[in-house]
Structure formats: C-alpha cells, structure tokens
Amino acid sequence: MVVCEEDRECGVCYQAYTRSERVPRLLHCSHVLCTLCLERMSRALSSLLAVRCPFCRWTTCVGPNLSLQEGLWVHTELWDQISEHEDKNEEEREEEEEEKSQGQATRQVQLTQQSKWSSLKSYKLHLEVPPILKRLSNNLQRTFQISHQTCSTS
C-alpha cells in the first residue's frame, strides 16, 4: 500500500503523525487517527473504552483494563515513514510554539492588568455623588438635627 502525503496527518486535527504523542493508531474500521485525538474522543462504556470513528461512525471498543495504546494497533506503514529526524524537529517546533504562546499570554495578562488599573484610576477621578443623593443626605441631616433639637428642649 502506498501512503500519500495527506495520509501522513491525522484526519481530525490535521497534525502530522509522530512517534511520540501523535502515534497513528488503527480503529477496527481501518481508519487511522492520532493517539491524542483518540484519547479526546474515547468514552468509558462500563469496563470498556469506546471510540466512535468520526468518518464512518463505527464504534471501536478496547477491552477491560486496557488503554487505547494497549488496545489499538499502530499503523506500521505510517510508523515506518515517520523518521526520527522529523519527530525531533516536530518536538522542537512544538516547544518553540509553546514558548511563544506563553510569552504572548504573559504579555496579554500584563496589558490587561495595566488597562484595568488605568481604568480604575480614571473611575476614582470621576467619582461624584449624584445630586439626588446629596439632597437626600442634606434632608436627613436637617431632619436629624430638628429631631435632636426637639428632644433636647423637651
């Protein structure tokens, strides 16, 4: 069987198969998916693990007390075409992407915090008591003073 370039990636996540995380695994319907996608799609069914193929809807069950890695075969033709060199490059790219995303997330948090503090400062500067509350407060003070004067003179 000849494996095309498009067969070298998972049909769900469209990521290239690797020898570490994205191992190509065969479902009972003969469709191939990476281990990470299979783990996300698997459901516990009493003591079995069940995966429903997203292409043909065939349900593949893995026996009791077995993980997906133990219960599903590796697609050997795809495995043989994954070179160790490509796998190492893939790991390096994933690490670089993770570092970039962490840096972006840190910068985003810093910007968010700065914008929150600047907006809070502007609220402090613009805080005013509405006129109706001022009038109410003045009326209550007058009422209290009048009632206090009446009590003290009696």
Secondary structure, DSSP 8 states (H G I E B T S, - for coil): ----GGGGB-TTT--B--SSSS-EEE-TTS-EEEHHHHHHH-EEETTEEEEE-TTT--EEEE-TT--HHHHS-B-HHHHHHS-HHHHHHHHHHHHHHHHHHHHHHHHHHHHHHHHHHHHHHHHHHH----HHHHHHHHHHHHHHHHHHHHHHH-
